Amino acid sequence: MTPYWQKSSFCSEGNSCVHISTGPPATIHITESADPTQATLTTTPASFRALLHALKLDKEPTHV
């Protein structure tokens, strides 16, 4: 089955964007559109929720 990717609501047109997809059994897939390797991170809903929680706590993200 081909995953349905949802683009982040923080993405503007033309920018590199984070895309999220869900799949069985209870998995979440994350990819970034500018990644030339098209790598996909697969995680559990609980781990993804922890990632989002940590990102929301970081009010001023640092840029590398």
Protein Blocks (a to p, Z undefined) as FASTA:
>chain_A
ZZdddddfkbcehiacdddddddehiaddddfklmnlpacdddfklmmmmmmmmmmmmba
cdZZ
